Amino acid sequence: MLQNNIEIIKFTFEESIPMHKFLGLKIELLEKNFVRIQVPFRQELVGDFRNNRWHGGVIATVMDSVGGIIGATHFTSLEDKISTIDLRVDYLRGAKPEAIMVEGKIIRFGNRILVARMKAFQNDVLIAEGKGVYNFVRMNPKKVNTNNENE
């Protein structure tokens, strides 16, 4: 399903979700189990006005969104659902006033639980890393590939 729907997933996540559109989120690479997105810097995203640094909550929001995008690569219908159970972010250094790149990959995908690991970079320097746990519900489980393609 992924190959046929990459453009649908990209459009949905870049243009149809107001938060993603506000952030200017752009999917650079989308594969099953992996995504890389870029988010441009804007002054509205500053959290530390003294040093002109990104707000940590914005970085966490982007990481959470990356987990959702990865989950969407496994949708078998538009009725499938994904929701965040838990999100952990470790901030390693302040994010400068420039674009960030966030990559995410699935590290575990079970019947109803998806676990993703995310990393945020600026100029190839790691600025934050995180892990998200998501509830994944297929509305039509009969369409699931039984060849363990999801593992």
C-alpha atoms as one frame of an Amber mdcrd trajectory, in Angstrom:
protein
   0.000   0.000   0.000   2.881   2.396   0.761   4.167   2.879  -2.792   0.704
   3.759  -4.056   0.022   6.171  -1.223   3.237   8.089  -0.538   1.784  11.224
  -2.107  -1.430  10.850  -0.096   0.558  10.450   3.124   2.785  13.428   2.254
  -0.168  15.655   1.389  -2.099  14.613   4.483   0.774  15.239   6.878   2.105
  18.400   5.221  -1.115  20.160   4.201  -4.127  18.669   6.001  -2.897  18.735
   9.605  -2.994  22.363  10.783  -0.096  22.008  13.244   2.159  20.493  10.583
   1.220  23.214   8.124   1.900  25.905  10.743   5.331  24.387  11.454   6.133
  24.081   7.740   6.883  20.377   8.132   8.198  18.848   4.872   8.728  15.140
   4.319  12.134  14.663   2.677  12.165  10.856   2.589   9.401   8.383   3.328
   9.846   4.623   3.331   8.162   1.826   5.203   9.481   2.072   8.778  11.531
   5.274   8.154  10.891   8.970   7.606  13.032  12.107   7.431  11.423  15.521
   7.699  12.668  19.079   7.705  11.199  21.969   9.653  12.328  25.520   8.864
  13.167  27.915  11.666  10.735  30.749  12.338  10.818  33.343  15.084   7.428
  32.090  16.383   9.143  28.826  17.388  11.613  30.409  19.822  11.480  29.240
  23.428  14.630  30.882  24.794  14.382  34.473  23.562  17.687  35.406  25.239
  19.650  32.996  23.034  17.182  32.735  20.126  16.795  28.940  20.525  13.965
  26.607  19.461  11.302  25.827  22.041  11.805  22.254  23.276   8.060  21.613
  23.056   8.158  22.294  19.321  10.934  19.733  18.886   8.927  17.203  20.931
   5.837  17.926  18.827   7.770  17.300  15.633   9.173  14.042  17.022   5.676
  12.911  17.965   4.465  13.746  14.458   7.305  11.698  12.971   6.030   8.657
  14.902   2.569   9.216  13.407   3.950   9.523   9.893   5.864   6.263  10.232
   2.716   4.552  11.506   0.782   5.789   8.482   3.102   3.779   6.236   1.392
   0.695   7.682  -2.208   1.860   7.229  -4.392  -0.552   5.281  -7.294   1.920
   5.071  -8.050   5.569   5.725 -10.015   4.484   8.802  -6.935   3.073  10.583
  -5.944   5.032  13.682  -2.748   5.890  15.502  -2.491   7.738  18.815   0.354
   8.541  21.166   0.662   6.532  24.379   4.016   7.863  25.567   6.749  10.176
  24.308  10.185  10.713  25.760  12.630  13.319  24.472  16.216  13.879  25.601
  17.539  17.310  24.641  21.284  17.135  24.043  21.973  20.768  23.075  20.070
  23.937  22.347  18.709  24.190  18.824  20.094  27.203  16.965  17.857  29.478
  14.882  18.045  27.342  11.745  16.134  24.424  10.244  15.996  21.079  12.007
  15.931  17.631  10.431  14.134  14.851  12.288  14.463  11.187  11.384  12.403
   8.375  12.770  12.270   4.631  12.420  10.120   1.857  13.790  11.929  -0.331
  16.300   8.954  -2.500  17.289   5.610  -3.068  15.631   3.162  -5.497  17.233
  -0.548  -6.154  16.860  -1.591  -2.868  18.498   1.592  -1.157  19.701   4.176
   0.651  17.602   7.477   1.915  19.042   9.527   4.478  17.149  12.927   6.047
  17.759  13.508   9.611  16.601  16.587  11.835  16.269  16.742  15.577  15.603
  19.710  17.171  13.862  21.040  20.549  12.818  23.857  20.403  10.255  24.426
  16.712  11.050  24.843  17.495  14.774  22.487  15.524  17.039  20.444  17.948
  19.151  17.769  15.635  20.593  16.667  12.036  20.555  13.469  10.400  21.642
  11.213   7.390  21.692   7.485   7.259  21.080   4.994   4.526  21.882   1.781
   4.537  19.854  -1.523   2.704  19.882  -2.153   1.419  16.361  -5.647   0.248
  15.411  -6.507  -1.323  12.078 -10.175  -0.842  11.329 -10.166  -3.711   8.817
  -7.675  -6.284  10.165  -8.567  -8.724   7.391  -6.424  -6.680   4.965  -3.235
  -7.241   6.980  -0.400  -9.028   5.205   0.283 -12.249   7.107   3.809 -12.707
   5.725   5.322 -10.915   8.759   6.086  -7.940   6.527   5.456  -5.651   9.517
   8.201  -7.134  11.685
